[in-house]
Amino acid sequence: MDGDTTARLIYLGLLLMAVGGALFTGLRQAPGRTVQQILIWGFIFLGLIAAYGLWPDLRRAINPSAAVVRNGVIELRQADDGHYYADTVVNGIAVTFLIDTGASDIVLSEEDARRVGLDPDSLSYSGQADTANGLVTTAPVRLKTLVLGPYEDRDLAASVNGGDLTDSLLGMRYLSRFDMSISGDRMTLRR
């Protein structure tokens, strides 16, 4: 067990003792009021658990950039930052991509690469990309699957960005598989 885990366990133990002591004292002095407060905190806790469980649905309601699919046409709404984002599934793992018509390839951040089963530390960063933040190294990879809406593509060429990339990018090599149009704050992709 490392130092961080030990410190967390000590902290949780102290917290449990403090809450338990306050609970014990409250039950002895004012049992009715203490039970009422326990119930209130219990309902708050259950509400937080429910909100966490419903978060994917709430996120879609809150996030207008989530894709809507109608008759095989994918419609993306422009996000508040002016960009378009696409929720995909790469190698069975959910990945949100920034639609980047200025990028050539599918580019994964190192974090997303790890999540989809690639090990960025073992890749050969033999390529380079000229980005808005300057020149970065890239490592070529193959994606087993990429699902966008109703469309699944297999064995796709992509790259992992060796620089500081917060959002993975969906570039034109992939987007050219679609007829793409933008009208107002909506982007449509259809095959």
C-alpha positions in Angstrom: 0.0 0.0 0.0 1.5 3.4 -1.0 1.5 6.6 1.0 -1.5 8.2 -0.7 -3.7 5.1 0.0 -2.6 5.1 3.7 -3.3 8.8 4.0 -6.8 8.4 2.5 -7.6 5.5 4.8 -6.4 7.5 7.9 -8.5 10.5 6.7 -11.6 8.3 6.2 -11.1 6.7 9.6 -10.9 10.0 11.3 -13.9 11.3 9.4 -15.9 8.2 10.3 -15.0 8.6 14.0 -16.0 12.3 14.0 -19.4 11.6 12.3 -20.0 8.6 14.5 -19.2 10.6 17.6 -21.5 13.4 16.6 -24.2 10.9 15.8 -23.8 9.1 19.1 -23.9 12.4 21.0 -26.9 13.7 19.1 -28.9 10.5 19.7 -28.3 10.8 23.4 -29.2 14.5 23.7 -32.0 14.9 21.1 -33.0 11.6 19.5 -36.0 12.9 17.5 -34.1 15.8 15.9 -31.1 13.6 15.2 -33.2 10.9 13.4 -34.8 13.7 11.4 -31.4 15.0 10.3 -30.2 11.5 9.5 -33.2 11.1 7.2 -32.6 14.4 5.5 -29.0 13.6 4.8 -30.0 10.1 3.6 -32.4 11.6 1.1 -29.7 14.1 -0.1 -27.3 11.1 -0.5 -29.9 9.1 -2.4 -30.6 12.1 -4.6 -26.9 12.4 -5.4 -26.7 8.7 -6.3 -29.8 9.1 -8.6 -28.3 12.1 -10.3 -25.0 10.2 -10.8 -26.9 7.3 -12.3 -28.9 9.6 -14.6 -25.9 11.7 -15.6 -25.6 10.3 -19.1 -29.3 11.2 -19.8 -28.9 14.6 -18.1 -25.8 15.3 -20.1 -27.6 14.8 -23.3 -30.4 17.1 -22.2 -27.9 19.7 -21.0 -25.4 19.2 -23.8 -26.9 20.4 -27.1 -23.9 19.2 -29.1 -24.9 15.6 -28.6 -25.7 13.9 -31.9 -29.3 13.2 -33.0 -29.7 10.5 -35.6 -32.7 10.5 -38.0 -33.1 8.1 -40.9 -29.3 7.5 -41.0 -28.5 11.3 -40.9 -26.4 12.4 -38.0 -27.1 15.9 -36.8 -24.7 17.7 -34.5 -25.4 21.0 -32.8 -22.8 23.6 -32.3 -21.5 23.8 -28.8 -21.2 27.0 -26.8 -17.5 27.2 -27.7 -18.3 27.3 -31.4 -17.1 23.8 -32.2 -18.9 20.6 -33.1 -18.3 17.4 -31.0 -19.2 13.9 -31.9 -19.8 11.1 -29.3 -18.4 7.9 -30.7 -17.4 4.5 -29.6 -13.8 3.5 -30.3 -12.8 -0.1 -29.7 -15.9 -0.5 -27.5 -15.1 2.7 -25.4 -17.0 6.0 -25.5 -14.8 8.8 -26.9 -15.9 12.4 -27.6 -14.1 13.9 -30.6 -13.8 17.5 -31.7 -14.8 17.7 -35.3 -11.7 19.3 -36.9 -12.0 20.0 -40.6 -8.4 21.4 -40.4 -7.0 18.1 -39.3 -6.2 15.3 -41.8 -6.4 12.3 -39.5 -8.2 10.8 -36.6 -6.0 12.0 -33.7 -6.3 10.6 -30.2 -5.1 12.3 -27.1 -2.8 10.1 -25.0 -5.6 9.8 -22.4 -8.2 8.6 -24.9 -5.6 6.3 -26.4 -5.1 4.6 -23.0 -8.9 4.4 -22.5 -9.4 2.5 -25.9 -6.6 0.0 -25.1 -3.5 1.6 -26.7 -0.4 2.1 -24.7 1.0 5.6 -25.6 4.3 4.8 -23.7 5.1 1.9 -26.1 4.2 3.6 -29.3 6.7 4.9 -31.9 6.3 8.6 -32.3 7.8 8.7 -35.7 5.4 11.2 -37.3 4.9 14.9 -37.0 1.9 17.2 -37.2 1.9 21.0 -37.6 -0.8 22.2 -35.2 -2.1 25.5 -34.0 0.2 25.0 -30.9 3.2 24.2 -33.0 4.9 21.0 -34.2 4.0 17.8 -32.3 5.1 14.2 -32.6 2.5 11.6 -33.6 2.4 7.8 -33.4 0.5 5.9 -36.1 -2.1 3.3 -34.8 -5.0 1.3 -36.1 -8.4 1.4 -34.5 -10.3 -1.8 -34.5 -13.7 -0.1 -34.7 -15.1 3.4 -34.7 -18.9 3.8 -34.3 -20.5 7.1 -35.1 -24.3 7.1 -34.9 -25.5 4.1 -36.9 -22.2 3.7 -38.8 -19.4 1.4 -37.8 -16.0 1.5 -39.5 -13.3 -1.1 -39.0 -9.5 -1.1 -39.1 -9.0 2.7 -39.4 -5.7 4.5 -39.5 -5.3 7.0 -36.8 -2.6 8.6 -34.7 -1.8 9.4 -31.1 -0.7 12.9 -30.4 2.5 13.1 -28.4 1.8 16.7 -27.4 -0.6 18.3 -25.0 -4.0 17.5 -26.6 -7.1 17.9 -24.5 -9.7 16.8 -27.1 -9.3 13.9 -29.6 -9.8 15.1 -33.2 -12.0 13.7 -36.0 -10.2 14.8 -39.1 -11.1 14.9 -42.8 -9.8 11.5 -43.7 -12.7 10.1 -41.7 -15.2 12.9 -42.3 -14.8 12.5 -46.1 -16.7 9.2 -45.7 -19.8 11.4 -45.2 -21.6 14.1 -47.1 -21.1 17.0 -44.6 -23.1 20.2 -44.5 -23.4 23.1 -42.0 -26.5 25.2 -41.8 -26.7 27.7 -39.0 -25.7 26.0 -35.8 -26.2 22.4 -37.1 -23.8 20.1 -38.9 -25.2 17.1 -40.7 -23.3 14.0 -41.7 -24.9 11.4 -44.1 -23.8 8.5 -46.1 
